[in-house]
Amino acid sequence: MELKFSEKNFLDLSSPHCDMAHARFVVASVPVEGTVSYGGGTRNGPSAIIEASRQVELFDEEGADEPYRAGVATLEIPQPFFKAEDGVLSAREQVREIATRGKIPIVLGGEHSLSCGALQALAEQYSEFSLLHFDAHGDLRDSYHGNPYSHASALRRCLDVPQVKHLVQLGIRNVSNISEDGNEYDFIQAQKDRVSIFWARDMVSWRIEDILKQLSEHVYITFDVDALDPSIMPATGTPEPGGLLWYQTLDILRAVCTQRSIIGMDFVEFAPIPGFHAPDFLLAKLIYKTIGFITRSS
């Protein structure tokens, strides 16, 4: 497919830092909202994130540097998708083009169903990789309301990609075990050789080195914003109490991004609240911090 570039760039960057030839990262948007089961609004996520990113300070005091100098290109936001399968296809096509050009894709959602499309594309480039999944929910139902591409089945479809050798889930605090949906909890118990869960209830005893041990050299990050506690991230359709906080999240991302090779990432299930910009800005800054962690690792 032909990549179309946006006139409104992530971080409000100008040439040469937003040019494809210069960029190490490419921001792609998949505004899909096809299977939401509680609150809606995920189709508005990408535009709100990009708009908020234009207010992020480009100097990062932690590294005393400006990570944007690595280059971040921004693709045009397509029209919203109202079928999950269309979002999966869009993610696959965009990520395939980004990866073949040797860039790191940053996919903005949109609901979580899109993630398997990104992984299908990266599986054409990598023989194996791990998947690091931040979320409140296991998303390992085989289907939900009869739809195998539901956002509640997002990680089950990711595991259908054989190149995904291990799934590491962080912050999980809600799973199901309904037989018609595929007995999610039983599936997790049967997949312990391929799925590792760091439950939110055990957060106080997590050790970052234990997380790293489960990850191979190449890692894809899928970040559902409801992994964060609703006190700092209320802008999501399926909030769950007891989630991750800001510095705890940064500590994990810093370690993974500096000690593993990140091949791509997505940020999903963000449903902006009109007139309330704090969650938009939090997510835009989280993405920029992650870019900084990656750029300092090489």
C-alpha angles and dihedrals in degrees: 000000000000113000115230117205125218127240088213106065129201108261088010089269123177132204131329093020094055096042118115092226091057100035125105090185132044123198113215125182128215107181096189123160109165110124107027110153104191124007120016136209104096091126087068094053102092096050092047092049093049092046092050092046089066087070096051115113107244094211110083110208093199094063095023085229144099109247093188088076087079085070131250119205120195126213123213115268110246124220113280119279118222097187119068091219090059090053091050090052093048092050091048094050096045095045092046090057093044095048095046088058090055096250131132111246120223107191120198118204162247116169123339095257089085094070097082090057091057091048092049089057095046090049086069089061103036128047091209141357142161127249120223109199124193110192147126090227132055092227088199100123111127088227139348123212085355094301117119089193095056118132085245089062097043098114093041087060090046089057088055085072102089093206089067098093099175137015118206114191123197128194099010113166105152130053133152135219103197112149096218089055093051103268097274097194093048089049090053091050091051094049101053091127090060104025126057120184127199099197118216090230088065095046095118090063099043115126118201091216089060090054092049092051090064094053127084125216095277117052135183116201121212111185119192105192092222086074083080120079113264089238088074100021112037092148100095134095097234109037120182126190120239103046139147122293129219105267094037089055092048092050091057095044092047092054095045095044094048097042101038136043110254111213097180145327143205134203113205148169093042111151109181119220111226112246094009109097103169095090091046091053093044091057094044090051092045089057092048091049089052090051087053093051090052096046092051092053094067 
